[in-house]
Amino acid sequence: MSMGNPMKKILVVEDEYLVRIGICLLCDWEKHGYVVIGNASNGIEALEIIKKNKPHIILTDLMMDDMDGFELIKECQRLYPEIALVVLSNYNDFDNVKKAMQLGARDYILKLTIKPQELLETLDLIKIDTSANSLIDPSKVLLNNLSPIWSRMLRIAIEASYESEEEFKKQLKDVGIVIDWGNPFYILQIIVDDYLEKVRSDEISEPQLLLSTMEHIVQEAFLNIGNPINVIIHEKGRIAVLVSAGSMDYTVLNEQLLAAYKIIRENAARFLDIGVSAYLSSECNDLEDLSVFMKDADFSLYSTLWGVSGQFLTAESSPRESIRRTVAYIADNLNSNLDLATLSNVAAMSECYFSHIFKKEKGIGLKDYVNQQRIRKAKQLLGESSMKISSVALEVGIINANYFSALFKKMTNQTPNEYRNSKKPNFDEK
């Protein structure tokens, strides 16, 4: 299909979400001269879309709540007789299909077994108004299919690989990513739990289709939030949602985003049989903040690989913040018991997960880090006081003075006395 040729517009109306999105993503519509302008779960939603952007063809289910397919066909025949309606039917729907055809439907397809070529052949047989004014400009199709472009732009923003910040912001705006720079916005990042493992094991056989479906699920969950959003497919099973806060209080916004996440989690489990977790950033104001918090989310959402799935994390409750809290606790309690059980409890994590995350964040194992801080404190005490070696050992949480001396020598290549004499020769061991 040449990009110079105008395209026929299709609307999909189906109450089963996975079927609806499956049809929307069934084939490369543009390549064959079509563009899906939207999808709806019932006739009422469909009529709203039709009023704003009249499609040429409507693919509609018959049995739906609020307004079913029969009523939709009647309304379209009355208000928009030029629109062609094609029924999405099941094997046992012959009587209903017959009734729909009598009301004005042009054709029908079996929705659960439909193949792309069969559907395209059916649509190609439908004659519609092909006047220039009734068809869609290919340039508008491009603006409606920006997902790959948005993903690349997000990657550039995260890596800060743009040459000019102002020019890049303009490019973001040109492709439809609208952020009110200087005013608060937040990043809600959603991850498919165990995504890489499921792709490797072929449990997720079509990753791009799954992510495209997730993109639609996320967009639908945010329909009623009232704040401007951008939904962008990120890498490795992630969807990023950029949310403008406006004047909304963070607590209220957090509640709204949590509610949206619960809808996403429910629909992902129901339609795709997958679990999802989410991470909400702190307040962002500029490109640099976007980069920092996207990277922070990558770290925090790594928890899904360690059994902490289905969680809604925030910057304040993230694993990284838990590590910061634990480090502060260690500094304030060097003379106390600082074993794995105690510190994992401070971090509110399982021992296995805490041990792994601590090493990833600090670049050193927990035991070695604690010993490092104890010896650092001991060096301070030895250099600034005349405390007995045994008292210094107790002050940094080591009961056995001999063990303390051996550990000190191992980590500094000096005994405690040698170190003291090199700093304060006038202090003698008593």
C-alpha positions as CSV (number, residue, x, y, z in Angstrom):
1,M,0.0,0.0,0.0
2,S,1.6,3.3,-1.1
3,M,1.6,6.0,1.5
4,G,0.3,8.3,-1.2
5,N,-3.0,6.5,-1.3
6,P,-5.9,7.4,1.0
7,M,-7.1,4.8,3.5
8,K,-10.4,3.4,4.6
9,K,-11.3,3.8,8.2
10,I,-12.4,0.9,10.5
11,L,-14.0,0.9,13.9
12,V,-14.0,-2.3,16.0
13,V,-16.9,-2.8,18.5
14,E,-16.7,-5.8,20.7
15,D,-17.3,-6.3,24.5
16,E,-14.6,-9.0,24.9
17,Y,-11.5,-6.9,25.4
18,L,-9.0,-9.5,24.2
19,V,-11.0,-10.2,21.1
20,R,-11.4,-6.5,20.4
21,I,-7.7,-5.7,20.7
22,G,-6.8,-8.9,18.9
23,I,-8.7,-7.7,15.9
24,C,-7.2,-4.3,16.1
25,L,-3.7,-5.9,16.0
26,L,-4.6,-8.7,13.6
27,C,-2.6,-7.4,10.7
28,D,-0.7,-4.5,9.2
29,W,-3.8,-2.6,8.3
30,E,-2.0,0.3,6.6
31,K,-0.2,-2.0,4.2
32,H,-3.6,-3.1,2.9
33,G,-5.2,0.3,2.7
34,Y,-7.0,0.4,6.1
35,V,-6.6,2.2,9.4
36,V,-8.3,1.3,12.7
37,I,-9.5,4.6,14.0
38,G,-10.7,3.3,17.4
39,N,-12.4,0.5,19.3
40,A,-15.4,0.4,21.6
41,S,-17.0,-2.1,24.0
42,N,-20.6,-1.3,23.2
43,G,-22.9,0.7,20.9
44,I,-23.0,3.8,23.0
45,E,-19.2,4.2,23.0
46,A,-19.2,3.4,19.3
47,L,-21.7,6.1,18.4
48,E,-19.5,8.7,20.2
49,I,-16.5,7.7,18.1
50,I,-18.6,7.6,14.9
51,K,-19.9,11.1,15.6
52,K,-16.3,12.5,15.8
53,N,-14.6,10.5,13.1
54,K,-17.0,8.7,10.8
55,P,-15.5,5.3,9.8
56,H,-16.2,3.6,6.5
57,I,-16.6,0.1,8.0
58,I,-17.7,-1.0,11.5
59,L,-16.8,-4.5,12.7
60,T,-19.4,-5.2,15.4
61,D,-20.3,-7.8,17.9
62,L,-24.0,-8.4,18.5
63,M,-24.4,-9.4,22.1
64,M,-23.2,-6.4,24.2
65,D,-24.4,-4.6,27.4
66,D,-25.8,-1.0,27.3
67,M,-26.4,-1.0,23.5
68,D,-26.0,-4.2,21.6
69,G,-25.0,-4.7,18.0
70,F,-28.6,-4.8,16.7
71,E,-29.4,-1.3,18.1
72,L,-26.1,0.0,16.8
73,I,-26.9,-1.3,13.3
74,K,-30.4,0.4,13.5
75,E,-28.9,3.7,14.6
76,C,-26.2,3.6,11.9
77,Q,-28.8,2.9,9.3
78,R,-30.8,5.9,10.5
79,L,-28.0,8.3,11.0
80,Y,-25.1,7.1,8.9
81,P,-26.5,4.8,6.1
82,E,-23.2,5.1,4.1
83,I,-21.3,3.2,6.8
84,A,-20.8,-0.5,6.1
85,L,-21.4,-2.8,9.1
86,V,-19.8,-6.3,9.3
87,V,-21.0,-8.6,12.1
88,L,-18.5,-10.4,14.4
89,S,-20.2,-13.7,15.1
90,N,-19.8,-17.1,16.8
91,Y,-20.4,-20.5,15.3
92,N,-23.9,-20.7,16.8
93,D,-25.0,-17.2,15.9
94,F,-26.8,-17.9,12.6
95,D,-30.2,-16.7,13.7
96,N,-28.7,-13.5,15.1
97,V,-26.5,-12.9,12.0
98,K,-29.6,-13.4,9.8
99,K,-31.4,-10.7,11.9
100,A,-28.5,-8.4,11.6
101,M,-28.3,-8.8,7.9
102,Q,-32.0,-8.0,7.7
103,L,-31.4,-4.8,9.6
104,G,-28.7,-3.7,7.2
105,A,-25.4,-5.5,8.0
106,R,-23.3,-6.1,4.8
107,D,-21.5,-9.3,5.8
108,Y,-20.3,-11.3,8.8
109,I,-17.1,-13.1,10.0
110,L,-16.4,-15.7,12.6
111,K,-14.5,-13.7,15.2
112,L,-12.7,-16.5,17.1
113,T,-11.2,-18.2,14.0
114,I,-10.7,-15.2,11.7
115,K,-7.5,-15.1,9.8
116,P,-6.0,-11.8,8.5
117,Q,-6.3,-12.8,4.8
118,E,-10.0,-13.9,5.2
119,L,-10.9,-10.6,6.9
120,L,-9.1,-8.5,4.3
121,E,-10.8,-10.4,1.5
122,T,-14.2,-9.7,3.1
123,L,-13.5,-6.0,3.6
124,D,-12.1,-5.6,0.1
125,L,-15.4,-6.8,-1.3
126,I,-17.3,-4.0,0.4
127,K,-18.0,-1.0,-1.7
128,I,-17.7,2.3,0.1
129,D,-17.6,6.0,-0.8
130,T,-14.1,6.5,-2.2
131,S,-14.3,10.2,-2.7
132,A,-11.2,12.1,-1.6
133,N,-13.0,13.9,1.2
134,S,-14.2,10.7,2.8
135,L,-10.9,8.9,3.1
136,I,-8.0,9.5,5.6
137,D,-4.7,11.2,4.8
138,P,-1.8,8.8,5.3
139,S,0.1,11.5,7.2
140,K,-2.7,11.4,9.8
141,V,-2.3,7.6,10.0
142,L,1.4,8.2,10.9
143,L,0.4,10.4,13.8
144,N,-2.0,7.7,15.1
145,N,0.7,5.0,15.0
146,L,3.6,6.6,16.9
147,S,4.3,3.8,19.4
148,P,7.8,2.9,17.9
149,I,8.7,6.5,17.6
150,W,7.6,7.3,21.2
151,S,9.7,4.3,22.4
152,R,12.8,5.5,20.7
153,M,12.3,9.1,22.0
154,L,12.0,7.8,25.5
155,R,15.2,5.8,25.2
156,I,17.0,8.9,23.9
157,A,15.6,10.9,26.9
158,I,16.8,8.2,29.4
159,E,20.3,8.1,27.9
160,A,20.4,11.9,27.4
161,S,21.9,11.2,24.0
162,Y,20.3,14.3,22.4
163,E,22.5,17.2,21.3
164,S,20.2,20.1,22.3
165,E,17.8,19.8,25.1
166,E,15.5,22.5,23.7
167,E,15.5,21.0,20.2
168,F,14.8,17.6,21.7
169,K,11.8,18.9,23.7
170,K,10.5,20.4,20.5
171,Q,10.8,17.0,18.8
172,L,8.9,15.4,21.7
173,K,6.1,17.9,21.2
174,D,6.1,17.4,17.4
175,V,5.4,13.6,17.8
176,G,2.7,14.2,20.4
177,I,4.6,13.6,23.7
178,V,3.3,16.7,25.5
179,I,4.9,17.5,28.9
180,D,4.5,20.9,30.6
181,W,8.2,21.3,31.5
182,G,8.7,23.2,34.7
183,N,5.5,21.9,36.2
184,P,5.2,18.7,38.1
185,F,4.8,15.4,36.3
186,Y,5.2,11.8,37.4
187,I,6.3,8.6,35.8
188,L,4.3,5.4,36.4
189,Q,6.3,2.5,35.0
190,I,4.5,-0.9,34.7
191,I,6.4,-4.1,34.2
192,V,5.3,-7.5,33.1
193,D,6.4,-9.8,35.9
194,D,9.2,-12.3,34.9
195,Y,9.0,-11.0,31.4
196,L,12.5,-12.0,30.2
197,E,12.2,-15.5,31.7
198,K,8.8,-16.0,30.1
199,V,10.1,-14.8,26.7
200,R,13.1,-17.2,27.0
201,S,10.9,-20.1,27.9
202,D,8.5,-19.3,25.0
203,E,5.6,-18.8,27.6
204,I,5.4,-15.4,25.9
205,S,5.7,-16.4,22.2
206,E,4.8,-13.0,20.7
207,P,6.4,-10.3,22.9
208,Q,5.5,-7.3,20.7
209,L,1.8,-8.4,20.4
210,L,1.7,-8.8,24.2
211,L,3.2,-5.3,24.7
212,S,0.9,-3.7,22.2
213,T,-2.1,-5.3,24.0
214,M,-0.7,-4.1,27.3
215,E,-0.4,-0.6,25.8
216,H,-4.1,-0.7,25.0
217,I,-5.0,-2.1,28.5
218,V,-3.0,0.8,30.1
219,Q,-4.6,3.4,27.9
220,E,-8.1,2.2,28.7
221,A,-7.3,2.2,32.5
222,F,-6.4,5.9,32.3
223,L,-9.5,7.0,30.3
224,N,-11.1,8.7,33.3
225,I,-8.1,10.0,35.2
226,G,-8.6,13.5,33.9
227,N,-4.9,14.4,33.7
228,P,-2.9,14.5,30.5
229,I,-0.9,11.3,30.0
230,N,1.5,9.7,27.5
231,V,1.6,5.9,27.4
232,I,4.9,4.6,25.9
233,I,6.1,1.1,25.4
234,H,9.6,0.8,27.0
235,E,12.0,-2.1,26.7
236,K,12.0,-5.5,28.3
237,G,8.3,-5.8,29.2
238,R,7.8,-2.2,30.5
239,I,5.2,0.4,29.8
240,A,5.9,4.0,30.9
241,V,3.1,6.4,31.7
242,L,4.0,10.1,31.9
243,V,1.4,11.8,34.0
244,S,1.0,15.6,34.3
245,A,0.1,16.5,37.9
246,G,-1.2,20.0,37.3
247,S,-2.4,21.4,40.6
248,M,-3.4,18.0,41.9
249,D,-2.2,17.0,45.3
250,Y,0.3,14.1,45.2
251,T,-1.8,12.0,47.7
252,V,-4.9,12.3,45.5
253,L,-2.9,11.6,42.3
254,N,-1.2,8.6,44.0
255,E,-4.7,7.2,44.8
256,Q,-5.9,7.7,41.2
257,L,-2.8,6.0,39.8
258,L,-3.1,3.1,42.2
259,A,-6.7,2.7,41.2
260,A,-5.6,2.7,37.5
261,Y,-2.9,0.2,38.3
262,K,-5.4,-2.2,39.9
263,I,-7.5,-2.1,36.7
264,I,-4.4,-2.8,34.6
265,R,-3.4,-5.7,36.9
266,E,-6.9,-7.2,36.8
267,N,-7.2,-7.0,33.0
268,A,-3.6,-8.2,32.4
269,A,-4.4,-11.3,34.5
270,R,-7.8,-11.8,33.0
271,F,-7.0,-11.3,29.3
272,L,-3.3,-12.2,29.1
273,D,-2.7,-14.4,32.1
274,I,0.2,-12.4,33.3
275,G,1.1,-10.5,36.5
276,V,2.3,-6.9,36.5
277,S,4.0,-4.6,39.0
278,A,4.3,-0.8,39.0
279,Y,6.6,1.9,40.2
280,L,5.6,5.6,40.8
281,S,8.4,8.1,40.7
282,S,8.8,11.2,42.9
283,E,8.0,14.6,41.4
284,C,9.7,15.3,38.0
285,N,10.2,18.8,36.5
286,D,12.6,18.4,33.6
287,L,14.3,16.0,31.2
288,E,17.0,15.2,33.7
289,D,14.4,14.1,36.3
290,L,12.8,11.9,33.7
291,S,16.1,10.1,33.0
292,V,16.9,9.7,36.7
293,F,13.5,8.3,37.7
294,M,13.3,6.0,34.7
295,K,16.6,4.5,35.7
296,D,15.5,4.3,39.4
297,A,12.3,2.5,38.3
298,D,14.4,0.0,36.4
299,F,16.3,-0.8,39.6
300,S,13.2,-0.9,41.8
301,L,11.2,-3.0,39.4
302,Y,14.0,-5.5,39.3
303,S,12.3,-6.9,42.5
304,T,9.8,-8.7,40.2
305,L,12.6,-11.1,39.4
306,W,12.9,-12.0,43.1
307,G,9.4,-12.9,43.9
308,V,8.0,-9.5,44.9
309,S,5.5,-9.3,42.0
310,G,2.1,-7.7,41.7
311,Q,3.3,-4.7,43.8
312,F,2.7,-0.9,43.4
313,L,5.9,0.7,44.5
314,T,6.6,4.4,45.0
315,A,9.9,6.2,45.1
316,E,9.4,6.5,48.9
317,S,8.8,2.7,49.3
318,S,11.2,1.4,46.7
319,P,14.0,-1.1,47.4
320,R,16.5,1.7,46.8
321,E,14.9,3.8,49.5
322,S,14.9,0.8,51.8
323,I,18.6,0.4,51.3
324,R,19.2,4.0,52.1
325,R,17.1,3.6,55.3
326,T,19.1,0.5,56.2
327,V,22.5,2.2,55.7
328,A,21.4,5.1,58.0
329,Y,20.4,2.5,60.6
330,I,23.8,0.8,60.4
331,A,25.6,4.1,60.9
332,D,23.5,4.9,64.0
333,N,23.7,1.4,65.5
334,L,27.2,0.2,65.0
335,N,27.4,-1.1,68.6
336,S,24.3,-3.2,68.1
337,N,23.5,-6.5,66.5
338,L,23.6,-5.9,62.7
339,D,23.0,-9.4,61.4
340,L,21.1,-10.2,58.2
341,A,17.8,-11.0,60.1
342,T,17.9,-7.6,61.9
343,L,18.7,-5.5,58.8
344,S,16.3,-7.3,56.4
345,N,13.6,-6.5,59.0
346,V,14.6,-2.8,59.0
347,A,14.4,-2.8,55.1
348,A,11.1,-4.7,55.3
349,M,12.4,-7.3,52.8
350,S,13.0,-11.1,52.8
351,E,16.5,-12.0,53.8
352,C,17.4,-13.4,50.4
353,Y,16.0,-10.5,48.5
354,F,17.5,-7.9,50.8
355,S,21.0,-9.5,50.6
356,H,20.8,-9.5,46.8
357,I,19.5,-5.9,46.5
358,F,22.0,-4.6,49.1
359,K,25.0,-6.0,47.1
360,K,23.6,-4.7,43.8
361,E,23.1,-1.2,45.2
362,K,26.2,-0.8,47.3
363,G,28.6,-3.0,45.3
364,I,29.6,-4.9,48.4
365,G,28.1,-7.7,50.5
366,L,26.2,-6.9,53.7
367,K,28.6,-8.5,56.1
368,D,31.6,-6.8,54.5
369,Y,29.9,-3.5,54.4
370,V,29.0,-3.7,58.2
371,N,32.7,-4.6,59.0
372,Q,33.9,-1.8,56.8
373,Q,31.8,0.7,58.7
374,R,32.8,-0.7,62.1
375,I,36.5,-0.5,61.3
376,R,36.0,3.0,59.9
377,K,34.4,4.1,63.2
378,A,37.1,2.2,65.2
379,K,39.8,4.2,63.3
380,Q,38.1,7.4,64.3
381,L,38.0,6.4,68.0
382,L,41.6,5.1,68.0
383,G,42.8,8.4,66.5
384,E,40.8,10.7,68.7
385,S,40.6,9.1,72.1
386,S,42.6,7.1,74.6
387,M,39.9,4.3,74.9
388,K,41.1,0.8,75.6
389,I,41.2,-1.4,72.5
390,S,38.6,-3.7,74.1
391,S,36.3,-0.6,74.7
392,V,36.7,0.5,71.1
393,A,35.8,-3.0,70.0
394,L,32.6,-2.9,72.1
395,E,31.8,0.6,70.9
396,V,31.7,-0.7,67.3
397,G,29.7,-3.8,68.2
398,I,32.4,-6.5,68.4
399,I,32.5,-8.3,71.8
400,N,35.7,-10.3,71.3
401,A,38.7,-8.0,71.4
402,N,41.0,-10.6,69.8
403,Y,38.6,-11.0,66.9
404,F,38.4,-7.2,66.6
405,S,42.2,-6.9,66.5
406,A,42.4,-9.6,63.8
407,L,39.7,-8.0,61.7
408,F,41.3,-4.6,62.1
409,K,44.7,-5.9,60.9
410,K,43.1,-7.8,58.0
411,M,41.4,-4.6,56.8
412,T,44.1,-2.0,57.4
413,N,47.3,-4.0,57.5
414,Q,47.9,-2.5,60.9
415,T,47.1,-3.6,64.5
416,P,44.9,-1.2,66.4
417,N,47.9,-0.1,68.5
418,E,50.0,0.4,65.4
419,Y,47.3,2.5,63.8
420,R,46.8,4.6,67.1
421,N,50.5,5.2,67.3
422,S,50.7,6.4,63.7
423,K,47.9,8.9,64.4
424,K,48.3,9.8,68.1
425,P,51.7,8.6,69.5
426,N,50.9,10.0,72.9
427,F,48.1,7.5,73.4
428,D,49.4,4.3,75.1
429,E,47.4,1.2,75.5
430,K,46.4,0.7,79.1
